[in-house]
Amino acid sequence: MKIIWKERIMKAVLWASSIITMAVLILILFYILGRGIKMINFNFIIESPREMGTEGGIFPAIIGTIYLTLTTVAVAAPIGVAAGIYLAEYACESPWVKVIRFGTNVLSAIPSILFGLFGYALFVVILKPITGGWSIISGALTGAIMILPLIIRSSEETIKALPKEYKEGSLALGATRWQTTIDILLPASMPGIVTGIILGIGRIIGETAALLLTLGGSVLLPHSMFDPARTLAMHIYLVAMEVGAMDVAFGAASVLIITILILNFTTRIIIKRYTKFF
């Protein structure tokens, strides 16, 4: 009887935790969307900010977010996935590998503002002739360093979690280790790898501190990767804290939330279809 009551109590605690989590999420969504949805219209999406962001739209911030996200993923995803494959399939348990894993864990725990200071010193100051100083490429390289640990760990753990029969069966049929990794293990682990990349995208989209020091925060529409820009998260922070345009901030926050929800739902659908196909 004691065991049954303990199970019931733990089940009730877990249900209560889930309900509280969902309640907090719904509260945040309703509060932000309730205040910001009225600001969203066609002009708000396609116009540029005016009067320091108190008027006009958020089009440059949307373009800056897209440019930054695509560039960051283009840099971080190949390196992160390759490192995850190496740690999962090729690395032996040696002091060097332990150092790599320790460094990855430490890197994931560093506050984002420190990444910003490092990115400012390296990409904005030292490499200014190459990056153009405050620019999308400087922000993207800084963001890539930030999300690398997440992509590396998700790739490694996903590959390690695959059934051993995948690898053993492929090798038994005469495939090389490289063919097994590329043709069998990598496609099978793709849903987990994509999930890690999406989580990294979510961190970059919502980042402000590190990007304030590297991206520049310009309200102008960026025309190349070497122009300064601002993301939606930066725009929300700047118009709310510097000029006090709370309506514009909540409108931009609503657009950001809707974008993240669409991204997550789309990713889940793609992953489900890919998993069934594989």
ABEGO torsion letter per residue (X at the ends): XAAAAAAAAAAAAAAAAAAAAAAAAAAAAAAAAAAAAAABBAAAAABBBBGGGABEBAAAAAAAAAAAAAAAAAAAAAAAAAAAAAAAAABBBBAAAAAAAAAAAAAAABBAAAAAAAAAAAAAAAAAAAAGEBBAAAAAAAAAAAAAAAAAAAAAAAAAABBAAAAAAAAAAGBBAAAAAAAAAAAAAAAAAAAAAAAAAAAAAABAAAAAAAAGGBABBBABAABBBBBAAAAAAAAAAAAGBAAAAAAAAAAAAAAAAAAAAAAAAAAAAAAAAX
